Amino acid sequence: MSISTVTSKGQITLPVRVRRSLGLKTGSRVNFVPMDNGSYELVPATGTLKSLKGFIAAPATPVAVEQMDAAIADAVLDRQSR
């Protein structure tokens, strides 16, 4: 296991083994992705937004704007009730 300390400025130094494993070099960017269990996953931000095109398949049937609005409203209510 690799351990780092958070500085007073909120910075950490990633251990060499972690940087090598993730393919990180000086100037590399990383994303901290929140997981459902409350932890975070460190993911290299190596691609561009354009590279994600087609990553998620289009829905089998089109979704109406009203359906999207309803789904968002439901999610907001669900989050507020927690």
TAHU-V778275 format. One line per field, one symbol per residue. burial: I if it has 24 or more other ideal C-beta (glycine too) atoms within 12 Angstrom, else O. A space follows every 50 residues. Layout:
BEGIN
burial=???
END
This chain:
BEGIN
burial=OOOOOOOOOOOOOOOOOOOOOOOOOOOOOOOOOOOOOOOOOIOOOOOOOO OOOOOOOOOOOOOOOOOOOOOOOOOOOOOOOO
END
